[in-house]
Amino acid sequence: MWIADKWKDYEVLDTSGGEKLERWGGYALVRPDPQVIWDTPKENPLWDAPNGHYHRSSKGGGEWEFHNLPQEWSISYQSLGLNFRLKPFSFKHTGLFPEQAANWEWFSSLIKKRRLEKPDRPVRVLNLFAYTGGATLAAAKAGANVVHVDASKGMVGWAKENAQGSGLADAPIRYLVDDCVKFVERELHRGNRYEAVIMDPPSYGRGPKGEIWKIEDSVFSLIQLASQLLSEEPLFFLINSYTTGLQPAVLTYMMSTVLCPRHGGSVEAGEIGLPVTSSGLILPCGASGRWSKA
């Protein structure tokens, strides 16, 4: 398991009864988590007095309950010098997935190493389903040129604000509101190539023109397409999954059958997780598949 254990402004304080108690900077939130199927004593007093609590409805969805929580605030990932604007919004989210810091650290080191070895060659990174830009900022901070693609105009705008807050307003980042599959197809037609591809596909979603995305039906063909965008000197390919059907072994199989015959290299996949302060254990937060040329 890859663990995001370098946070100072974020921590999972406790988990129990289908929920997790988190500290986001100076504020405590309680949010549902389907992985938390245990029911342990809730001894931390913040369980009863959080700043925000997302209550899931038995009919689906849910709603936030707030207590002295600002409409938005910021936290820092000091290890890489990144800052993120947060705000509670639809379906329990805050605009950031902290567990992804484990992947940011991994590919940042690869980018920095390549830039040292070949300072005259750019490292071009394509970030698909790029959300509010955590991976985009980490790659840009490490020295990459990044193309950031997401179907939501609001998420792309949020990513730009995070870049500005991280001192990356003038970094070589190109932001695009687009359907990711169609963008990859056009890039292939245009002959553009990248040293790295990152994708964080949702389980289900719609493109800007109503295009339907269902991960089990579409992710393998997207891997096949996106693998063709890698340059003659590829660096890495990263896939994140929050869907239980895409276990690490499934990610390994898909990536190995597509990427290794074409580009060599090797694949490793595993769960990603966050440490839980109260127990010293790790909360699983999905899976990632990593291909690298090295």
Buried (B, 14 or more C-beta within 10 A) or exposed (E): EBBBBEBEBBBBBBBBEBBBBBBBBEBBBBBBBEBBEEEEEBEBEBBEEBBBBBEBEEEEEBEBEBEEBEEEBBBBBEBBEBBBBBBBEEEBBBBBBBBBBBBBBBBBEBBBBBBEEEEEEBBBBBBBBBBBBBBBBBBBBBBBBBBBBBBBEEBBBBBBBBBEBBEBEEBEBEBEBBBBBBBBEEBBEEEBBBBBBBBBBBBEBEBEEEEEBEBEEBBBEBBBBBBEBBBEEBBBBBBBBBBEEBBBEBBBBBBBBBBBEEBEBEBBBBBBBBBBBBBEEBBBBBBBBBBBBE
